[in-house]
Amino acid sequence: MIHLDTGFLIRALSAGSSEDHALSAWVAANQNVGMSAVAWAEFLCGPLTASEQRVADGIVGPRIDFTGSDAAVAARLFNESGRRRGSLPDCMIAAAALGRRARLATTDEGDFRRFEARGLKLAR
């Protein structure tokens, strides 16, 4: 499975972007594409049009619930990576992907690369 990060989904909605091409290739290859409820909430904060939301809703498979186990992993990632202000949502998104052994598609590799040592795999 591939989890989409918020920024990746936003850019994938731009026809012809590299993210659009990657997402189209994954869908064509019957890859399961999902998104954590945390990333989906970020996406819904917009700005976005109703049309963009409908398109995204059709693209993204299941919104993955954020569980108590995910919360524990996210807290560990947050504490181990320096407790950086504003980084908790990234820790939560990474934890959800880790918990499902999913690769994470992101446009912010620098924000997530620090979790690779903890097992996160980025979709490239």
Accessible surface in RSA format (square Angstrom, percent):
REM  Atomic radii and reference values for relative SASA: ProtOr
REM  Chains: A
REM  Algorithm: Lee & Richards
REM  Probe-radius: 1.40
REM  Slices: 20
REM RES _ NUM      All-atoms   Total-Side   Main-Chain    Non-polar    All polar
REM                ABS   REL    ABS   REL    ABS   REL    ABS   REL    ABS   REL
RES MET A   1    71.70  37.1  32.87  21.8  38.83  92.4  25.73  21.9  45.96  60.9
RES ILE A   2     0.11   0.1   0.11   0.1   0.00   0.0   0.11   0.1   0.00   0.0
RES HIS A   3     1.00   0.5   1.00   0.7   0.00   0.0   0.82   0.8   0.18   0.2
RES LEU A   4     0.35   0.2   0.00   0.0   0.35   0.9   0.00   0.0   0.35   0.9
RES ASP A   5     5.74   4.0   5.74   5.7   0.00   0.0   0.00   0.0   5.74   5.7
RES THR A   6    15.36  10.9  15.36  15.6   0.00   0.0  15.36  20.6   0.00   0.0
RES GLY A   7    18.07  22.3   0.00   N/A  18.07  22.3  15.65  42.9   2.42   5.4
RES PHE A   8    12.66   6.3  12.66   7.8   0.00   0.0  12.66   7.7   0.00   0.0
RES LEU A   9     0.00   0.0   0.00   0.0   0.00   0.0   0.00   0.0   0.00   0.0
RES ILE A  10    93.12  53.0  89.17  66.4   3.95   9.5  89.22  64.2   3.90  10.6
RES ARG A  11   124.47  52.3 122.72  62.6   1.75   4.2  28.61  39.1  95.86  58.1
RES ALA A  12     5.55   5.1   0.00   0.0   5.55  12.6   0.00   0.0   5.55  14.7
RES LEU A  13    44.87  25.0  14.08  10.1  30.79  77.4  17.71  12.4  27.16  73.1
RES SER A  14    63.42  53.6  55.75  74.4   7.67  17.7  30.14  64.2  33.28  46.6
RES ALA A  15   101.06  92.9  67.88 104.8  33.18  75.5  70.94  99.9  30.12  79.8
RES GLY A  16    49.20  60.7   0.00   N/A  49.20  60.7  26.93  73.9  22.27  49.9
RES SER A  17    26.51  22.4  14.55  19.4  11.96  27.6  25.83  55.0   0.69   1.0
RES SER A  18    83.17  70.3  69.20  92.4  13.97  32.2  51.69 110.1  31.47  44.1
RES GLU A  19    24.05  13.8  23.07  17.5   0.98   2.3   3.75   7.3  20.29  16.6
RES ASP A  20    34.59  24.2  34.59  34.4   0.00   0.0   0.23   0.5  34.36  34.3
RES HIS A  21   113.77  62.2 107.72  74.9   6.05  15.5  75.48  77.8  38.29  44.6
RES ALA A  22    32.44  29.8  23.68  36.6   8.75  19.9  31.98  45.0   0.46   1.2
RES LEU A  23     8.21   4.6   8.21   5.9   0.00   0.0   8.21   5.8   0.00   0.0
RES SER A  24    61.16  51.7  51.89  69.3   9.27  21.4  36.22  77.1  24.95  34.9
RES ALA A  25    57.83  53.2  46.84  72.3  11.00  25.0  54.07  76.1   3.76  10.0
RES TRP A  26    30.68  12.3  30.63  14.8   0.05   0.1  14.59   7.8  16.09  26.1
RES VAL A  27    79.41  52.3  72.26  65.4   7.14  17.2  73.45  63.8   5.96  16.2
RES ALA A  28    85.17  78.3  49.70  76.7  35.47  80.7  61.83  87.1  23.34  61.8
RES ALA A  29    71.96  66.2  40.80  63.0  31.16  70.9  52.48  73.9  19.49  51.6
RES ASN A  30   133.62  92.1 107.63 104.0  25.99  62.6  30.64  73.7 102.98  99.5
RES GLN A  31    69.76  39.0  55.62  40.7  14.14  33.7   6.00  12.8  63.76  48.4
RES ASN A  32   101.90  70.3  95.02  91.8   6.88  16.6   9.96  24.0  91.94  88.9
RES VAL A  33    10.82   7.1   3.87   3.5   6.94  16.7   3.87   3.4   6.94  18.8
RES GLY A  34     0.00   0.0   0.00   N/A   0.00   0.0   0.00   0.0   0.00   0.0
RES MET A  35     0.00   0.0   0.00   0.0   0.00   0.0   0.00   0.0   0.00   0.0
RES SER A  36     0.95   0.8   0.18   0.2   0.77   1.8   0.18   0.4   0.77   1.1
RES ALA A  37    38.78  35.7  33.37  51.5   5.41  12.3  34.27  48.3   4.51  11.9
RES VAL A  38    22.65  14.9  18.12  16.4   4.52  10.9  21.99  19.1   0.65   1.8
RES ALA A  39     0.06   0.1   0.06   0.1   0.00   0.0   0.06   0.1   0.00   0.0
RES TRP A  40    27.41  11.0  27.41  13.3   0.00   0.0  15.81   8.4  11.60  18.8
RES ALA A  41    54.03  49.7  49.38  76.2   4.65  10.6  52.59  74.1   1.44   3.8
RES GLU A  42    64.38  37.0  52.56  39.8  11.81  28.1  30.81  59.6  33.57  27.4
RES PHE A  43     4.95   2.5   2.88   1.8   2.07   5.4   3.27   2.0   1.69   4.8
RES LEU A  44    72.01  40.1  51.28  36.7  20.73  52.1  51.54  36.2  20.46  55.1
RES CYS A  45   110.36  83.5  73.66  82.2  36.70  86.3  30.62  77.6  79.74  86.0
RES GLY A  46    32.33  39.9   0.00   N/A  32.33  39.9   6.47  17.7  25.87  57.9
RES PRO A  47   145.89 106.3 116.24 106.0  29.65 107.8 124.91 103.1  20.98 130.4
RES LEU A  48    47.49  26.4  14.41  10.3  33.07  83.1  19.00  13.3  28.48  76.6
RES THR A  49    79.26  56.4  72.17  73.2   7.09  16.9  75.95 102.0   3.31   5.0
RES ALA A  50    67.73  62.3  53.57  82.7  14.16  32.2  58.53  82.4   9.20  24.4
RES SER A  51    58.16  49.1  56.18  75.0   1.98   4.6  25.96  55.3  32.19  45.1
RES GLU A  52    68.24  39.2  67.14  50.8   1.11   2.6  19.99  38.7  48.26  39.4
RES GLN A  53    74.68  41.8  74.68  54.6   0.00   0.0   7.11  15.1  67.57  51.2
RES ARG A  54   158.98  66.8 147.39  75.1  11.59  27.6  74.59 101.9  84.39  51.1
RES VAL A  55    77.63  51.1  69.30  62.7   8.33  20.1  76.51  66.5   1.11   3.0
RES ALA A  56     0.00   0.0   0.00   0.0   0.00   0.0   0.00   0.0   0.00   0.0
RES ASP A  57    74.52  52.2  63.68  63.4  10.84  25.6   8.98  21.1  65.54  65.4
RES GLY A  58    69.14  85.3   0.00   N/A  69.14  85.3  36.40  99.9  32.74  73.3
RES ILE A  59    54.69  31.1  37.42  27.9  17.27  41.6  42.78  30.8  11.92  32.3
RES VAL A  60     6.17   4.1   0.00   0.0   6.17  14.9   0.17   0.2   6.00  16.3
RES GLY A  61    27.83  34.3   0.00   N/A  27.83  34.3  27.02  74.1   0.81   1.8
RES PRO A  62    78.35  57.1  65.75  59.9  12.61  45.8  77.39  63.9   0.97   6.0
RES ARG A  63    72.77  30.6  52.85  26.9  19.92  47.4  24.49  33.5  48.28  29.3
RES ILE A  64    22.86  13.0  20.76  15.5   2.11   5.1  22.86  16.5   0.00   0.0
RES ASP A  65   104.66  73.3  99.84  99.4   4.83  11.4  24.39  57.4  80.27  80.1
RES PHE A  66    60.32  30.2  32.12  19.9  28.20  73.4  32.12  19.5  28.20  80.7
RES THR A  67    57.84  41.1  49.23  49.9   8.61  20.5  54.53  73.2   3.31   5.0
RES GLY A  68    61.29  75.6   0.00   N/A  61.29  75.6  40.88 112.2  20.41  45.7
RES SER A  69    83.76  70.8  73.09  97.5  10.67  24.6  38.35  81.7  45.41  63.6
RES ASP A  70     5.41   3.8   5.23   5.2   0.18   0.4   0.18   0.4   5.23   5.2
RES ALA A  71    45.14  41.5  39.00  60.2   6.13  13.9  40.87  57.6   4.26  11.3
RES ALA A  72    67.38  62.0  51.11  78.9  16.27  37.0  60.62  85.4   6.76  17.9
RES VAL A  73    40.47  26.6  39.96  36.2   0.51   1.2  40.47  35.2   0.00   0.0
RES ALA A  74     2.16   2.0   2.16   3.3   0.00   0.0   2.16   3.0   0.00   0.0
RES ALA A  75    46.67  42.9  43.74  67.5   2.93   6.7  46.26  65.1   0.42   1.1
RES ARG A  76   107.97  45.3 102.01  52.0   5.96  14.2  51.61  70.5  56.36  34.2
RES LEU A  77     0.05   0.0   0.00   0.0   0.05   0.1   0.01   0.0   0.05   0.1
RES PHE A  78    37.53  18.8  37.53  23.2   0.00   0.0  37.53  22.8   0.00   0.0
RES ASN A  79    77.00  53.1  60.01  58.0  16.99  40.9  23.50  56.6  53.50  51.7
RES GLU A  80    91.41  52.5  60.57  45.8  30.84  73.4  35.80  69.2  55.61  45.4
RES SER A  81    22.87  19.3   2.81   3.7  20.06  46.2  12.73  27.1  10.13  14.2
RES GLY A  82    56.18  69.3   0.00   N/A  56.18  69.3  33.80  92.8  22.37  50.1
RES ARG A  83   151.63  63.7 134.50  68.6  17.13  40.8  44.67  61.0 106.96  64.8
RES ARG A  84   111.27  46.7 105.16  53.6   6.11  14.5  55.14  75.4  56.13  34.0
RES ARG A  85   237.95  99.9 202.47 103.2  35.48  84.5  83.79 114.5 154.16  93.4
RES GLY A  86    66.96  82.6   0.00   N/A  66.96  82.6  38.51 105.7  28.45  63.7
RES SER A  87     5.15   4.4   3.25   4.3   1.90   4.4   5.12  10.9   0.02   0.0
RES LEU A  88    80.43  44.8  80.41  57.5   0.02   0.1  80.41  56.5   0.02   0.1
RES PRO A  89    47.17  34.4  47.17  43.0   0.00   0.0  47.17  38.9   0.00   0.0
RES ASP A  90    26.07  18.3  26.04  25.9   0.03   0.1   0.69   1.6  25.38  25.3
RES CYS A  91     0.00   0.0   0.00   0.0   0.00   0.0   0.00   0.0   0.00   0.0
RES MET A  92    45.69  23.7  45.69  30.2   0.00   0.0  35.79  30.4   9.90  13.1
RES ILE A  93     1.24   0.7   1.24   0.9   0.00   0.0   1.24   0.9   0.00   0.0
RES ALA A  94     0.00   0.0   0.00   0.0   0.00   0.0   0.00   0.0   0.00   0.0
RES ALA A  95     0.50   0.5   0.00   0.0   0.50   1.1   0.00   0.0   0.50   1.3
RES ALA A  96     0.02   0.0   0.02   0.0   0.00   0.0   0.02   0.0   0.00   0.0
RES ALA A  97     0.00   0.0   0.00   0.0   0.00   0.0   0.00   0.0   0.00   0.0
RES LEU A  98    37.81  21.1  23.39  16.7  14.42  36.2  25.26  17.7  12.55  33.8
RES GLY A  99    55.58  68.5   0.00   N/A  55.58  68.5  24.55  67.4  31.03  69.5
RES ARG A 100    74.20  31.2  50.89  25.9  23.31  55.5  34.48  47.1  39.72  24.1
RES ARG A 101   224.94  94.4 192.67  98.2  32.27  76.8  74.58 101.9 150.36  91.1
RES ALA A 102     4.80   4.4   0.00   0.0   4.80  10.9   0.58   0.8   4.22  11.2
RES ARG A 103    80.31  33.7  80.19  40.9   0.12   0.3  31.86  43.5  48.45  29.4
RES LEU A 104     0.02   0.0   0.00   0.0   0.02   0.0   0.00   0.0   0.02   0.0
RES ALA A 105     0.08   0.1   0.00   0.0   0.08   0.2   0.08   0.1   0.00   0.0
RES THR A 106    11.84   8.4   0.80   0.8  11.04  26.3   0.80   1.1  11.04  16.7
RES THR A 107    34.41  24.5   4.68   4.7  29.73  70.8   8.55  11.5  25.86  39.1
RES ASP A 108    62.54  43.8  56.43  56.2   6.11  14.5   9.61  22.6  52.93  52.8
RES GLU A 109    51.47  29.6  48.67  36.8   2.80   6.7  16.57  32.0  34.90  28.5
RES GLY A 110    53.82  66.4   0.00   N/A  53.82  66.4  30.88  84.7  22.95  51.4
RES ASP A 111    53.73  37.6  52.89  52.6   0.84   2.0   2.00   4.7  51.73  51.6
RES PHE A 112     0.72   0.4   0.72   0.4   0.00   0.0   0.72   0.4   0.00   0.0
RES ARG A 113   119.27  50.1 113.96  58.1   5.31  12.6  49.28  67.4  69.98  42.4
RES ARG A 114    53.56  22.5  35.86  18.3  17.70  42.1  48.88  66.8   4.68   2.8
RES PHE A 115     0.00   0.0   0.00   0.0   0.00   0.0   0.00   0.0   0.00   0.0
RES GLU A 116    59.63  34.2  45.64  34.5  13.99  33.3  21.19  41.0  38.44  31.4
RES ALA A 117    98.19  90.3  52.13  80.5  46.05 104.8  65.04  91.6  33.15  87.8
RES ARG A 118    79.90  33.5  53.87  27.5  26.03  62.0  25.33  34.6  54.56  33.1
RES GLY A 119    40.71  50.2   0.00   N/A  40.71  50.2  28.86  79.2  11.86  26.6
RES LEU A 120     4.57   2.5   0.22   0.2   4.36  10.9   0.85   0.6   3.72  10.0
RES LYS A 121   135.03  65.9 130.74  80.2   4.29  10.2  90.60  81.5  44.43  47.3
RES LEU A 122    14.66   8.2   0.47   0.3  14.19  35.7   0.47   0.3  14.19  38.2
RES ALA A 123     8.43   7.8   0.00   0.0   8.43  19.2   0.00   0.0   8.43  22.3
RES ARG A 124   171.38  72.0 103.84  52.9  67.55 160.8  90.87 124.2  80.51  48.8
END  Absolute sums over single chains surface
CHAIN  1 A     6517.8       4865.5       1652.3       3494.7       3023.2
END  Absolute sums over all chains
TOTAL          6517.8       4865.5       1652.3       3494.7       3023.2
